[in-house]
Amino acid sequence: MDERAKEIRRLKETLDKKIAEIHDLEELVNKDIDRTFPSPVEEFSEKELTTYIRECLSSIDIDLEFKPDIRAITSHRKTLGKPIVFLKRAFLETTFRSIDSFLDKQIHFNRQISALCRALLLRTSHSRERMKQIEERISGCEENLAILKNKLENLRSGPEPLKNRPTVRPLK
């Protein structure tokens, strides 16, 4: 068995232990753990970070325009259903009139945040591509510099310098 297979097996066992610990916690609490824990984004690799950003953007897009639909209010009760639905709608209509402008501002803000996140993601990918191009150019310059350095060393170690040579006058 090679090293990779051993490492993969070890990681799977560790993951199984962590999953078992989570299930033990759920049994201890006696219900599902619904609290979300922050992701350690500082520890993400470049690929994991890109995936995380895309997931966050898709969840932002889902909740981009969140206004409750008053028409969706129904009741399963036969006799008391209609008055209860009427009261719920009346309550929500009066409540939403007062917070409607706030919700419009929030929706506008959500759209701007979504657009900004997409622009930043795009800018990051462009910067990454530009950095790769610059690194390639630098490596080419380093190669040229090494070649020039070798040629300079060859010139220095070659025949004696021109200063010590007798000067030859051209014939007239």
Contacts in CASP RR format, 6 or more apart in sequence:
PFRMAT RR
TARGET T0000
AUTHOR 0000-0000-0000
METHOD contacts of the structure
MODEL  1
MDERAKEIRRLKETLDKKIAEIHDLEELVNKDIDRTFPSPVEEFSEKELT
TYIRECLSSIDIDLEFKPDIRAITSHRKTLGKPIVFLKRAFLETTFRSID
SFLDKQIHFNRQISALCRALLLRTSHSRERMKQIEERISGCEENLAILKN
KLENLRSGPEPLKNRPTVRPLK
22 33 0 8 1.000
25 33 0 8 1.000
26 32 0 8 1.000
26 33 0 8 1.000
39 52 0 8 1.000
41 49 0 8 1.000
41 52 0 8 1.000
44 52 0 8 1.000
50 121 0 8 1.000
53 117 0 8 1.000
53 121 0 8 1.000
54 121 0 8 1.000
56 117 0 8 1.000
57 114 0 8 1.000
57 117 0 8 1.000
57 118 0 8 1.000
57 121 0 8 1.000
60 110 0 8 1.000
60 113 0 8 1.000
60 114 0 8 1.000
60 117 0 8 1.000
61 114 0 8 1.000
63 110 0 8 1.000
64 107 0 8 1.000
64 110 0 8 1.000
64 111 0 8 1.000
64 114 0 8 1.000
65 107 0 8 1.000
65 110 0 8 1.000
66 103 0 8 1.000
66 107 0 8 1.000
66 110 0 8 1.000
67 96 0 8 1.000
67 103 0 8 1.000
67 107 0 8 1.000
68 92 0 8 1.000
68 96 0 8 1.000
70 89 0 8 1.000
70 92 0 8 1.000
70 93 0 8 1.000
70 96 0 8 1.000
73 85 0 8 1.000
73 88 0 8 1.000
73 89 0 8 1.000
73 92 0 8 1.000
74 85 0 8 1.000
75 81 0 8 1.000
75 82 0 8 1.000
75 84 0 8 1.000
75 85 0 8 1.000
77 84 0 8 1.000
96 103 0 8 1.000
END
